[in-house]
Amino acid sequence: MFAFLGTGRGLMSRTPLREGQMIISLPESCLLTTETVIRSYLGVYITKWKPRPSPLLALCTFLVSERHAGDRSLWKPYLQILPKTYTCPVCLEPEVVNLLPKALKAKTEEQRAHVQKLFTSSRDFFSSLQPLFAEPIDSIFSYSALLWAWCTVNTRAVYLRPRKQECLSAEPDTCALAPYLDLLNHSPHVQVNAAFNEKTRCYEIRTASGCRKHEEVFICYGPHDNQRLLLEYGFVSPCNPHACVYVSRDTLVKYLPSTDKQMNKKISILKDHGFIENLTFGWDGPSWRLLTALKLLCLEAEKFTCWKKVLLGEVISDANEKTSLDVAQKICHYLLEESSAMLQRVSHMKDEKVSLVSQLALVETLWREELKVLQASAETLASLHITYLASPERLGSPPVVGVT
């Protein structure tokens, strides 16, 4: 273990790692699963409780109970390396959450409602555990304690093949907490193979990209954009190749003519074919999905019957190509201005709310990264106008810009 500049605590390779070489092999006995919980002192309470607790609730209950046990817990070494608090948006102050991009803010509020519902619906179950504790149960299983446990599972659990515990609800039981894996930081630039090996009965991670001696050993949580990383893991990855900026439905139609009588029908078609969500700007410009949606929305009345061809990536007309590019450019500039304005708001709040500086800095990093993506997209769009004039037929092919 070593303290690295920029990433903090992490694992350093003492020898060069080759592609395919094992990084970590963690025996099944070291994994914290629902089986661990049921075998513990909590098992008898979980087994007799009706309605049956969920696998998630079982894990969260064990974490809260073991953290309360302190030095008496066999899991103390693991619990000590877990964060005392988390930086996921669900843990941020409401006034900070209000500064997040709209889509991320909505998902954060959904998560918060989910955790609140879990807490409210579990209070009777928590009360049944009172014989295990000398202190009042409400002082141990508080909302903040459950939130900490929920974030621990949500940010750190690895996937295992579904298991079935008769005393638990039918929700998928696929999560396990794996001590030592917490020491590996995320990088979007590496590749690893991670899975439970049924033969060795170990959770294994192998590098797929190699690592030089004395360098930090990273793993990759997946090809996630920064909004997803912040929502699920509580951090933003600078220069993330998967970073993107989402275009909402309201923004999508912001620069389209309000007099278009076919607009509602066009929106309906996009919905039916899955082209109303996940429309983005990336490092290489507007995604193919975004441009395709705009091409359909920009169809002239006499060309409306060609909408199927648009979804297949065909060029309908030069006018449609140019109009959709113009609208994409306007949307990009609008989002650029919005990002700049939000950065100013965050900066002002950092001066006014000193106690929230660390939370605001995280939000600031997200907006700054989104601004960089939009700046790159704006440059690409400017180049595309030149490309269009030189070779308009190229714009009908999905590989020209963005990602699918």
Secondary structure as GFF3:
##gff-version 3
##sequence-region A 1 404
A	DSSP	beta_strand	2	4	.	.	.	ID=ss1
A	DSSP	beta_strand	8	12	.	.	.	ID=ss2
A	DSSP	beta_strand	22	27	.	.	.	ID=ss3
A	DSSP	three_ten_helix	28	30	.	.	.	ID=ss4
A	DSSP	alpha_helix	34	39	.	.	.	ID=ss5
A	DSSP	alpha_helix	43	48	.	.	.	ID=ss6
A	DSSP	alpha_helix	55	69	.	.	.	ID=ss7
A	DSSP	three_ten_helix	70	72	.	.	.	ID=ss8
A	DSSP	alpha_helix	76	81	.	.	.	ID=ss9
A	DSSP	three_ten_helix	89	91	.	.	.	ID=ss10
A	DSSP	alpha_helix	94	97	.	.	.	ID=ss11
A	DSSP	alpha_helix	102	127	.	.	.	ID=ss12
A	DSSP	three_ten_helix	130	132	.	.	.	ID=ss13
A	DSSP	alpha_helix	137	140	.	.	.	ID=ss14
A	DSSP	alpha_helix	143	156	.	.	.	ID=ss15
A	DSSP	beta_strand	158	159	.	.	.	ID=ss16
A	DSSP	beta_strand	175	176	.	.	.	ID=ss17
A	DSSP	three_ten_helix	181	183	.	.	.	ID=ss18
A	DSSP	beta_strand	185	186	.	.	.	ID=ss19
A	DSSP	beta_strand	192	197	.	.	.	ID=ss20
A	DSSP	beta_strand	202	207	.	.	.	ID=ss21
A	DSSP	beta_strand	216	219	.	.	.	ID=ss22
A	DSSP	alpha_helix	226	233	.	.	.	ID=ss23
A	DSSP	beta_strand	244	246	.	.	.	ID=ss24
A	DSSP	alpha_helix	249	252	.	.	.	ID=ss25
A	DSSP	alpha_helix	263	272	.	.	.	ID=ss26
A	DSSP	beta_strand	280	282	.	.	.	ID=ss27
A	DSSP	beta_strand	285	286	.	.	.	ID=ss28
A	DSSP	alpha_helix	288	297	.	.	.	ID=ss29
A	DSSP	three_ten_helix	301	306	.	.	.	ID=ss30
A	DSSP	alpha_helix	307	311	.	.	.	ID=ss31
A	DSSP	alpha_helix	318	352	.	.	.	ID=ss32
A	DSSP	three_ten_helix	354	356	.	.	.	ID=ss33
A	DSSP	alpha_helix	357	390	.	.	.	ID=ss34
A	DSSP	three_ten_helix	392	396	.	.	.	ID=ss35
A	DSSP	three_ten_helix	398	400	.	.	.	ID=ss36
###
